[in-house]
């Protein structure tokens, strides 16, 4: 018997596969929720915080380290082992790192675009934005692509613990205004911290809403 949707975060999660190219993607199956953002915005840290595991997703202080798509699913009890995993989390390559080799940037761009445009199981992209800086030009480029292909996305502010409340509110308001006329944008912005756990339950609830749980 499958656990309820939100309970998937009470189980350990496991790495499934790394896809450095579209040809290496796993077969489409459970709903997928992807995490995108500028290099070093905190994607891996947020994924680890959401699942309560410190070393599920690789964390690096070197921008551009993640060059593939990484897939993770909950490690369900034996009774549900033969069932379709209820949801998969996907850690995407970071973008906006100018010092990366041009051929590497081109390869990441092709991979991201092909994944976003052709993955029917992809249900939501969380666009992670550093709360200290707000939306940048590289983020806008991704939002344009997501609007073009019609993939639902939601802005998640990271490192909110490093910003004072008035400044955080200003960043949220600016992001909300920027998203207001974007067709594929979810209107709710979630401020999170992998350190204080602020906002994590809100993100978990969003993910659980897409979980394939009978």
Steps between C-alpha positions, in 0.01 A plus 500: 500500500634843406552761773301821476652777292655714773629191684751434222726745682503275806686231305862500386563608142745341259696599192364341182719615214711777353413617149775704330302495174145452378591150380590410859166604650312228686168380353212731578304375798403683817427874504821702511566826682820674395723751678668764284703807583823691467821321596544483878146621569453205735313238297673199651482645851126556463439148369696354791308713747164400351570130536687531830822346368829685505668319213233392249576776249861602445590841640795688357645845558628494142255669259406286202576169671158349423508425127230233479143436604488304827187300586385405852197304622369399844620160621160355589424209733516150360121486469518778241825393335333378183283809462586800288702752705258779591724785386857571391714802587736622229809711572580698183833651393560851627503788255644849483860410581702703250836328568382156391646381166283608207455143377383393846252788518369409155459135601314592821276737306410233245432247776279737699303615197441148371397376844257788557343472156465124471439351844129427543554379858644839604224673698666797669833681496606675817713795391732570790604861550746628760299716741796734537496595133155436352428417137792549263526508120597131487188413700286702259646301210389175663155642577463598135581144396255353752227733378578404141466125560211540743656329804358608835763661720521657844763733643659383823727743683800335664725615786217705652671476838774728366257785424325730746118489484449841330754417230348155451153651463634740237658217302175301516297799383735566208490136394121491526473805276739348246296177491158663488464490120689178438258228379669193649600654836343384825403816689619385843865566585653288776786634712715217637809432704684169503653611831191609697254275309280801424259431214596134459155366585347733242727355231428146619127564471542627146697188406251269673220650290660343192576165661347195339334352807174303461 
